[in-house]
Amino acid sequence: MPRERLSVVVTRRLPGAVETRLSELFDVRLREDDTPMTRAELVEAVKTADVLVPTLTDNIDAGLIAQASDKLKLIANYGAGVDHIDVATARQRGVLVSNTPGVVTDDTADMTIALILAVTRRIPEGLALMQKGDWGGWAPTAMLGGRIGGRRLGILGMGRIGQAVARRAAAFGMQVHYHNRRRLRPEIEEAHEATYWDSLDQMVARMDVISINCPSTPSTFHLMNARRLKLMKPSAVIVNTSRGEVIDENALTRMIRAGEIAGAGLDVYEQGAKANPRLRELPNVVLLPHMGSATVEGRMEMGEKVIINIKTFEDGHRPPDQVVPAML
């Protein structure tokens, strides 16, 4: 007799080709519209599915996992970050968690460099000038930005994405510095010509650009708090393509408005989709709607990883991208 197919619930709309392949392989329930599931819908999903495929917009906390049936055995996250999933509680309940690491590394690093250029070269201000029809022609002192070549870039979090940012920054002639939970091996430092700082405070005080590329964990919440932001040079800028909770957004807003920080480029926000409205008023702040990994290629590769993790699990093996608490 044919083996009964796994029951899979997908919480958001995914690329069409990914949804089609999931439907071919599993007994899948797809989302009809591209809105996040309500809490009640998530509860129903964990009570009925063998596999849940959530995204970062879903709060898979201990309370939700506690309501799951014994049928739920895998949470195959569509995305690399898993700070929205209580991995420890899932593990205690015998539920495996997998993610999709690596596939959005280059896309996110590209966006980091784009934000650095956008802020330092005042690109949004130039676009606004042209769109309003207010440009009066070239002038020697008009719309002057700053050259990024020769500037010191301080990378907070030197994992896959941080190292990809370092490679790109070096090509622009930036000097690469970094702070990380663990120091990189000497050969990796040498390859990136990167200077390690054990003290984040000391690094922050000396950089021209700070790039946030670390994950969101209890230890990184408000890592860039008001005290640490005050250490930045008034001429320095900060960009964040990681998680909004790493920066105290209210403190950042106050300091940029006061001229204590030269500018910021943000792709993520402390309150999810709700950026501080005062940030939108500032010409030296570039705000994007979480576009760091938003490429067709990246979204397809994320879907492929989800499918591989589920299929490997179905075949009785450990998902290749299983997440365990020790990794966090």
Phi, psi and chi 1 to 4 in degrees:
 res  aa     phi    psi   chi1   chi2   chi3   chi4
   1 MET       -  144.2  -66.3  178.9   63.5      -
   2 PRO   -65.8  145.3   23.6  -34.1      -      -
   3 ARG   -70.8  137.9 -178.2  172.1   58.8  178.4
   4 GLU   -65.3  133.6 -175.6  178.0  -10.0      -
   5 ARG   -77.6  149.8  -60.8 -156.0  -60.2  177.7
   6 LEU   -64.1  142.1  -76.1  178.0      -      -
   7 SER   -88.5  120.1  169.3      -      -      -
   8 VAL  -122.6  129.7  177.7      -      -      -
   9 VAL  -113.1  125.6  173.9      -      -      -
  10 VAL  -105.4  127.7 -178.8      -      -      -
  11 THR   -86.0  -18.0   67.0      -      -      -
  12 ARG  -136.8  163.5  -64.9  -64.7  -64.3  -93.3
  13 ARG   -68.1  134.1  -67.4  -60.7  -53.7  -88.0
  14 LEU  -114.5  167.5  -57.3 -178.4      -      -
  15 PRO   -51.2  142.6  -28.5   36.0      -      -
  16 GLY   -52.8  -42.7      -      -      -      -
  17 ALA   -64.9  -34.6      -      -      -      -
  18 VAL   -69.2  -44.3  174.6      -      -      -
  19 GLU   -62.1  -39.6  -68.0 -174.0  -20.8      -
  20 THR   -62.8  -44.6  -60.6      -      -      -
  21 ARG   -66.6  -39.5 -171.8   58.7  179.0  149.4
  22 LEU   -59.7  -40.8  -77.1  166.2      -      -
  23 SER   -66.5  -32.2  -61.3      -      -      -
  24 GLU   -70.7  -32.3  -68.6  170.6  -14.9      -
  25 LEU   -96.8  -30.3  -67.6  170.7      -      -
  26 PHE  -133.5  168.7  -46.6  110.4      -      -
  27 ASP   -85.7   89.4  178.6   13.3      -      -
  28 VAL  -105.7  141.2   64.8      -      -      -
  29 ARG  -110.6  113.5 -169.0 -165.3  -38.9  161.3
  30 LEU   -95.8  159.7  -60.3  172.0      -      -
  31 ARG   -81.7  133.4 -168.9   75.1  172.2  144.4
  32 GLU   -76.2  -34.2  -66.9  -63.1  -33.3      -
  33 ASP  -131.4  165.2   56.6   60.9      -      -
  34 ASP   -94.0   56.6 -163.6   20.0      -      -
  35 THR  -118.5  150.2   57.2      -      -      -
  36 PRO   -62.2  148.0  -21.6   33.0      -      -
  37 MET   -65.6  146.0  -81.7 -171.1  170.1      -
  38 THR   -73.3  168.4   64.5      -      -      -
  39 ARG   -59.8  -42.3 -176.1   70.3  171.4 -172.0
  40 ALA   -62.3  -38.3      -      -      -      -
  41 GLU   -68.1  -37.5  -71.6  173.1  -38.6      -
  42 LEU   -65.8  -40.2  -75.9  171.4      -      -
  43 VAL   -60.7  -45.3  168.9      -      -      -
  44 GLU   -60.7  -39.6 -178.7 -167.6    4.3      -
  45 ALA   -63.0  -46.5      -      -      -      -
  46 VAL   -72.8  -16.8  -61.8      -      -      -
  47 LYS   -84.4  -19.5  -74.6 -177.5  174.0  179.8
  48 THR  -117.5  -17.1   58.1      -      -      -
  49 ALA   -97.5  151.5      -      -      -      -
  50 ASP   -79.7  -35.3  -62.8  -52.3      -      -
  51 VAL  -134.8  132.3  179.4      -      -      -
  52 LEU  -108.7  132.4 -179.0   70.1      -      -
  53 VAL  -114.0   89.8 -180.0      -      -      -
  54 PRO   -92.7  175.2   35.5  -33.0      -      -
  55 THR  -127.6 -179.9   71.7      -      -      -
  56 LEU   -64.8  -14.2   61.4   86.3      -      -
  57 THR   -82.8   -3.4   58.8      -      -      -
  58 ASP  -103.5  129.2  -56.6  -56.6      -      -
  59 ASN   -92.9   98.0 -175.4   21.5      -      -
  60 ILE   -96.6   75.4  -45.0  -60.4      -      -
  61 ASP   -93.6 -177.8   58.0   17.3      -      -
  62 ALA   -61.9  -38.1      -      -      -      -
  63 GLY   -62.7  -39.0      -      -      -      -
  64 LEU   -70.2  -45.3 -178.9   71.1      -      -
  65 ILE   -62.5  -32.8  -64.7  170.3      -      -
  66 ALA   -63.4  -24.8      -      -      -      -
  67 GLN   -90.8   -1.5  -61.9 -177.6   69.4      -
  68 ALA   -70.9  148.5      -      -      -      -
  69 SER   -80.1  168.5   71.7      -      -      -
  70 ASP   -65.9  -13.6  -67.3  -22.5      -      -
  71 LYS   -67.8  -34.5 -173.1  178.2 -179.1 -177.1
  72 LEU   -67.9  121.9 -177.1   69.1      -      -
  73 LYS  -126.2  -14.0  -67.2  -59.6 -179.3 -175.6
  74 LEU  -148.0  132.9  174.1   64.6      -      -
  75 ILE  -109.5  103.5  -61.0  171.7      -      -
  76 ALA   -98.5   89.1      -      -      -      -
  77 ASN   -67.6  135.6 -170.8   55.5      -      -
  78 TYR   -91.0   85.9 -177.0   81.8      -      -
  79 GLY   147.6  160.5      -      -      -      -
  80 ALA   -83.3  -41.8      -      -      -      -
  81 GLY   -72.0  137.9      -      -      -      -
  82 VAL  -126.9   23.8  -67.7      -      -      -
  83 ASP   -69.1  -12.4   47.5  -69.1      -      -
  84 HIS   -89.5    2.0   57.8  -65.9      -      -
  85 ILE  -119.1  131.6  -59.0  172.8      -      -
  86 ASP   -81.4   87.5 -169.2  -34.0      -      -
  87 VAL   -64.6  -38.5  177.1      -      -      -
  88 ALA   -63.7  -44.0      -      -      -      -
  89 THR   -66.2  -40.7  -62.2      -      -      -
  90 ALA   -58.6  -43.5      -      -      -      -
  91 ARG   -63.5  -41.1 -172.7  175.8  178.3   84.9
  92 GLN   -61.9  -31.7  -69.7  169.9    4.1      -
  93 ARG   -86.7    2.1  -71.8  -70.1  -57.0  -92.7
  94 GLY    79.5   20.7      -      -      -      -
  95 VAL  -103.2  123.0  179.8      -      -      -
  96 LEU   -78.9  153.2  -57.7 -178.6      -      -
  97 VAL  -126.2  132.6  177.2      -      -      -
  98 SER  -127.6  162.8   63.8      -      -      -
  99 ASN  -139.2 -167.9   65.5  -17.7      -      -
 100 THR  -128.9   68.4   61.8      -      -      -
 101 PRO   -74.2  155.6   31.6  -37.7      -      -
 102 GLY    87.9  -32.5      -      -      -      -
 103 VAL   -74.8  -21.4  -64.9      -      -      -
 104 VAL  -106.4   12.0  -61.9      -      -      -
 105 THR   -58.0  -54.3  -64.0      -      -      -
 106 ASP   -67.4  -38.6  -72.4  -27.8      -      -
 107 ASP   -62.3  -44.6  -61.3  -30.8      -      -
 108 THR   -69.0  -38.6  -53.9      -      -      -
 109 ALA   -64.7  -39.7      -      -      -      -
 110 ASP   -58.1  -44.4  -71.6  -13.7      -      -
 111 MET   -67.1  -33.6 -170.4   60.1   78.3      -
 112 THR   -60.4  -47.0  -59.5      -      -      -
 113 ILE   -65.0  -38.7  -62.6  -62.6      -      -
 114 ALA   -59.9  -41.7      -      -      -      -
 115 LEU   -68.0  -39.5  -78.3  171.4      -      -
 116 ILE   -58.8  -46.6  -66.8  171.7      -      -
 117 LEU   -66.1  -41.0  -73.8  167.4      -      -
 118 ALA   -61.3  -41.2      -      -      -      -
 119 VAL   -75.2  -48.6  176.6      -      -      -
 120 THR   -72.3  -30.8   57.1      -      -      -
 121 ARG  -100.1    6.0  -66.2  -60.2  -57.9  -89.7
 122 ARG    59.4   39.6  -56.9  173.9   63.3 -176.4
 123 ILE   -62.2  -47.0  -68.5  173.3      -      -
 124 PRO   -60.8  -35.1  -25.9   36.9      -      -
 125 GLU   -64.3  -39.6  -66.5  176.0   72.8      -
 126 GLY   -66.1  -41.3      -      -      -      -
 127 LEU   -61.4  -43.7  -73.3  170.2      -      -
 128 ALA   -62.5  -38.9      -      -      -      -
 129 LEU   -62.1  -44.0 -165.9   67.9      -      -
 130 MET   -69.1  -40.7  -63.0  -58.9  -66.6      -
 131 GLN   -66.1  -31.7  -71.0  168.0   -9.3      -
 132 LYS   -80.6  -11.7  -68.2  177.5 -177.8  177.1
 133 GLY    72.7   26.3      -      -      -      -
 134 ASP   -98.0    2.4  -68.6  -19.2      -      -
 135 TRP   -74.3  126.2 -174.8   45.9      -      -
 136 GLY   -98.0    7.9      -      -      -      -
 137 GLY   107.2  167.9      -      -      -      -
 138 TRP   -65.2  142.9 -178.7   86.9      -      -
 139 ALA  -146.3  146.8      -      -      -      -
 140 PRO   -59.3  -27.6  -24.4   34.3      -      -
 141 THR  -113.0   11.9   58.8      -      -      -
 142 ALA   -86.8  140.7      -      -      -      -
 143 MET    51.4   44.2  -66.6  -58.3  -60.0      -
 144 LEU   -76.2  126.1  -62.0 -178.3      -      -
 145 GLY  -109.0 -155.5      -      -      -      -
 146 GLY  -126.6  144.8      -      -      -      -
 147 ARG   -74.7  135.3  179.0 -176.0  -62.8  164.6
 148 ILE   -89.0  -21.0   67.4  169.8      -      -
 149 GLY   -60.0  131.2      -      -      -      -
 150 GLY    89.8  -12.5      -      -      -      -
 151 ARG   -77.1  152.5  -67.3 -163.5 -175.3 -163.3
 152 ARG   -88.3  123.9  -66.9 -173.0  179.0   94.1
 153 LEU  -105.9  121.9  170.0   65.3      -      -
 154 GLY  -102.5  113.7      -      -      -      -
 155 ILE   -96.8  121.1  -61.4  173.6      -      -
 156 LEU   -98.8   98.8  177.2   46.6      -      -
 157 GLY   107.5   97.2      -      -      -      -
 158 MET  -106.4   52.7 -161.9   68.2  156.7      -
 159 GLY   -86.8 -149.6      -      -      -      -
 160 ARG   -57.0  -50.2  -70.0 -172.2 -175.8   94.5
 161 ILE   -70.2  -42.9  -65.5  173.9      -      -
 162 GLY   -57.4  -41.4      -      -      -      -
 163 GLN   -69.5  -35.1  -69.0 -179.1   43.4      -
 164 ALA   -66.2  -37.2      -      -      -      -
 165 VAL   -63.4  -42.4  170.6      -      -      -
 166 ALA   -59.8  -42.6      -      -      -      -
 167 ARG   -62.2  -43.2  -70.0 -168.3  -66.2  -87.9
 168 ARG   -69.1  -41.6  -72.5  156.6  172.9   76.6
 169 ALA   -62.6  -39.5      -      -      -      -
 170 ALA   -61.8  -36.3      -      -      -      -
 171 ALA   -65.4  -25.6      -      -      -      -
 172 PHE   -88.4    1.1  -80.8   91.7      -      -
 173 GLY    85.2   16.9      -      -      -      -
 174 MET   -82.5  153.1  -58.7 -173.5   80.2      -
 175 GLN   -92.1  122.6  -59.9  174.8   31.3      -
 176 VAL   -94.3  126.8  176.1      -      -      -
 177 HIS  -127.6  158.8  -62.0 -111.5      -      -
 178 TYR  -155.7  154.7   78.0   98.5      -      -
 179 HIS  -126.3  135.0  172.7   82.0      -      -
 180 ASN  -146.5  157.4 -156.4   44.4      -      -
 181 ARG   -57.3  -39.6 -179.6  169.7   54.2  176.9
 182 ARG  -129.0  140.7  -61.7 -176.7 -176.6   87.2
 183 ARG   -68.2  141.6 -175.1  169.3 -175.5  172.1
 184 LEU   -73.1  160.0  -59.7  177.6      -      -
 185 ARG   -64.0  149.7  -61.8 -164.4  -55.4  -87.1
 186 PRO   -54.5  -37.8  -26.5   34.7      -      -
 187 GLU   -69.3  -30.4   60.9  -90.9   24.0      -
 188 ILE   -73.3  -43.2  -60.7  176.9      -      -
 189 GLU   -57.0  -44.6  -80.0 -170.6   -1.5      -
 190 GLU   -64.7  -39.8 -175.8  177.2   -6.2      -
 191 ALA   -62.0  -34.9      -      -      -      -
 192 HIS   -95.8   -2.5  -64.6  -60.7      -      -
 193 GLU    49.6   45.7  -61.6 -176.9    8.8      -
 194 ALA  -102.6  139.7      -      -      -      -
 195 THR  -100.1  126.3  -60.6      -      -      -
 196 TYR   -90.6  138.9  171.5   70.0      -      -
 197 TRP  -120.1  118.2  -68.3   84.8      -      -
 198 ASP   -70.8  -33.6  179.9   63.5      -      -
 199 SER   -96.6  115.2  166.7      -      -      -
 200 LEU   -64.2  -38.5  177.6   57.4      -      -
 201 ASP   -57.9  -46.0  -73.9   -1.4      -      -
 202 GLN   -65.6  -39.0  -68.9 -177.2   10.3      -
 203 MET   -65.5  -49.4 -176.7 -176.3   83.0      -
 204 VAL   -56.1  -38.7  164.8      -      -      -
 205 ALA   -68.6  -16.0      -      -      -      -
 206 ARG  -112.2   -4.0  -69.2  164.6  172.2   80.4
 207 MET   -92.0  153.0  -62.3  -62.1  109.7      -
 208 ASP   -91.5  -29.0  -58.0  -57.8      -      -
 209 VAL  -136.9  133.0 -179.7      -      -      -
 210 ILE  -110.9  129.3  -61.3  -68.3      -      -
 211 SER  -117.2  122.1  176.2      -      -      -
 212 ILE   -89.4  116.1  -52.7  -62.0      -      -
 213 ASN  -136.2   25.0  -61.2  108.1      -      -
 214 CYS  -100.1  157.8   61.6      -      -      -
 215 PRO   -74.4  165.7   28.5  -35.5      -      -
 216 SER   -88.8  116.2  174.5      -      -      -
 217 THR  -138.9  168.0   66.9      -      -      -
 218 PRO   -53.9  -33.4  -29.9   37.0      -      -
 219 SER   -78.6  -17.1   63.6      -      -      -
 220 THR  -103.7    0.4   62.1      -      -      -
 221 PHE   -62.7  123.9  178.1   78.4      -      -
 222 HIS    51.8   36.6  -78.9 -169.9      -      -
 223 LEU   -58.2  -37.9 -165.9   57.6      -      -
 224 MET   -95.1   78.2  -67.8  -60.0  -65.0      -
 225 ASN   -88.0 -177.5   54.3   24.6      -      -
 226 ALA   -58.7  -42.2      -      -      -      -
 227 ARG   -62.8  -42.9 -179.4 -167.3   66.4   78.8
 228 ARG   -74.4  -35.8 -161.4  161.6  -90.0  136.1
 229 LEU   -62.0  -33.7  -71.5  167.7      -      -
 230 LYS   -67.6  -18.0  -75.6 -175.2  177.5  -66.2
 231 LEU   -75.3  -19.9  -63.2  176.2      -      -
 232 MET   -65.9  148.2  -68.5  177.2   60.4      -
 233 LYS   -67.2  144.6  -61.5 -169.4  -66.4 -173.6
 234 PRO   -59.1  -21.9  -23.5   33.5      -      -
 235 SER   -90.3   -1.8   59.4      -      -      -
 236 ALA   -87.1  157.3      -      -      -      -
 237 VAL  -125.3  159.9  -57.6      -      -      -
 238 ILE  -130.7  138.6 -173.9  167.5      -      -
 239 VAL  -126.9  148.7  -60.9      -      -      -
 240 ASN  -140.2  114.9 -172.0    3.9      -      -
 241 THR  -119.2   19.1   55.5      -      -      -
 242 SER  -103.5  -91.4  177.5      -      -      -
 243 ARG  -138.3  137.7  -72.9  -69.6 -174.3  -94.8
 244 GLY   -63.7  -29.2      -      -      -      -
 245 GLU   -67.4  -13.7  -59.6   86.6    0.5      -
 246 VAL   -69.7  -27.1  178.5      -      -      -
 247 ILE  -108.5  137.3  -59.1  178.0      -      -
 248 ASP   -74.2   98.6 -177.1  -23.8      -      -
 249 GLU   -65.3  -37.0 -162.8  169.2  -69.6      -
 250 ASN   -65.7  -42.9  -73.9  -31.5      -      -
 251 ALA   -64.3  -41.5      -      -      -      -
 252 LEU   -60.6  -44.3  175.8   66.7      -      -
 253 THR   -60.7  -46.8  -56.7      -      -      -
 254 ARG   -59.3  -42.7  -70.5 -165.3  -56.6  -90.5
 255 MET   -72.4  -36.4  -66.0 -178.3   66.0      -
 256 ILE   -67.4  -41.8  -65.7  176.1      -      -
 257 ARG   -62.3  -32.2  -70.9  171.5   66.1   91.9
 258 ALA   -85.4   -2.3      -      -      -      -
 259 GLY    78.3   15.9      -      -      -      -
 260 GLU   -85.9  -14.9  -63.2  172.5  -30.9      -
 261 ILE  -133.4  139.0  -66.0  175.6      -      -
 262 ALA   -74.3  -24.2      -      -      -      -
 263 GLY   169.5  174.4      -      -      -      -
 264 ALA  -150.9  149.9      -      -      -      -
 265 GLY  -126.1  114.8      -      -      -      -
 266 LEU  -122.6  132.5  -53.9  175.8      -      -
 267 ASP  -112.7   -8.4 -171.0   43.0      -      -
 268 VAL  -139.3  156.8  -71.7      -      -      -
 269 TYR  -138.3  152.8  -51.7   95.1      -      -
 270 GLU   -62.6  -34.5 -168.6  170.3  -12.6      -
 271 GLN  -103.4   36.7  -60.4  -59.5  -38.1      -
 272 GLY    68.6 -115.3      -      -      -      -
 273 ALA   -82.4   -2.8      -      -      -      -
 274 LYS  -104.2   92.9  -62.3  178.5 -179.0  178.5
 275 ALA   -74.2  149.3      -      -      -      -
 276 ASN   -54.9  118.5 -170.3  -41.5      -      -
 277 PRO   -59.5  -25.4   19.3  -31.3      -      -
 278 ARG   -69.5  -22.2  -68.4  180.0  -61.9  165.4
 279 LEU   -67.1  -33.4  -73.9  171.6      -      -
 280 ARG   -67.2  -17.9  -66.8 -162.2  -63.5  -93.3
 281 GLU   -83.3  -10.5  -56.2  167.2    0.6      -
 282 LEU   -97.1  123.5  -57.8  173.1      -      -
 283 PRO   -68.4  -22.0   26.2  -35.0      -      -
 284 ASN   -96.6   20.6   52.6  -18.9      -      -
 285 VAL  -123.1  127.5  174.3      -      -      -
 286 VAL  -106.9  122.1 -179.6      -      -      -
 287 LEU  -116.1  129.4  -55.0  178.0      -      -
 288 LEU  -123.1  152.2  -64.6  177.7      -      -
 289 PRO   -87.6   64.7   32.5  -35.1      -      -
 290 HIS    49.8   60.2 -155.2  148.7      -      -
 291 MET  -100.1    2.3  -66.2  169.5   58.0      -
 292 GLY   -53.1  -40.8      -      -      -      -
 293 SER  -105.9   12.0   62.5      -      -      -
 294 ALA   -84.3   73.1      -      -      -      -
 295 THR  -124.6  151.8   66.3      -      -      -
 296 VAL   -57.2  -44.7  172.7      -      -      -
 297 GLU   -63.4  -43.9  -63.1   85.9   -7.7      -
 298 GLY   -63.5  -43.9      -      -      -      -
 299 ARG   -65.7  -36.7  -67.1  -72.4 -170.3 -103.0
 300 MET   -66.7  -43.8  -70.6  -64.7  -63.9      -
 301 GLU   -66.8  -34.0  -69.8  173.6    8.9      -
 302 MET   -60.9  -45.5  -72.8  164.5   65.2      -
 303 GLY   -61.4  -39.8      -      -      -      -
 304 GLU   -62.6  -39.2  -70.7  167.7    5.5      -
 305 LYS   -66.7  -40.8  -88.0 -170.0  171.3  -76.5
 306 VAL   -57.7  -46.4  166.5      -      -      -
 307 ILE   -63.0  -43.0  -68.5  168.1      -      -
 308 ILE   -62.3  -42.6  -70.1  170.1      -      -
 309 ASN   -62.5  -43.8  -78.1  -43.0      -      -
 310 ILE   -67.6  -45.7  -61.2  173.7      -      -
 311 LYS   -64.5  -39.6 -166.2   68.7  176.9   70.6
 312 THR   -63.9  -41.5  -55.8      -      -      -
 313 PHE   -63.1  -43.6  169.3   76.6      -      -
 314 GLU   -60.3  -33.6 -177.1 -177.1   46.1      -
 315 ASP   -81.1    3.8  -68.0  -19.4      -      -
 316 GLY    89.3   17.8      -      -      -      -
 317 HIS  -118.1  165.6  -56.4  -69.2      -      -
 318 ARG   -70.6  128.6 -179.4 -179.8 -176.4  -89.2
 319 PRO   -56.3  135.7  -24.2   34.2      -      -
 320 PRO   -61.2  -24.4   19.0  -30.7      -      -
 321 ASP  -113.3   37.6  -60.7  -53.1      -      -
 322 GLN   -65.0  139.9 -177.6  177.9  -18.7      -
 323 VAL  -106.6  133.6  177.7      -      -      -
 324 VAL  -124.7  154.0  -63.4      -      -      -
 325 PRO   -53.0  -33.5  -28.3   36.0      -      -
 326 ALA   -63.8  -20.8      -      -      -      -
 327 MET   -79.5  -15.0  -62.4  167.9   57.8      -
 328 LEU   -90.8      -  -54.5  177.1      -      -
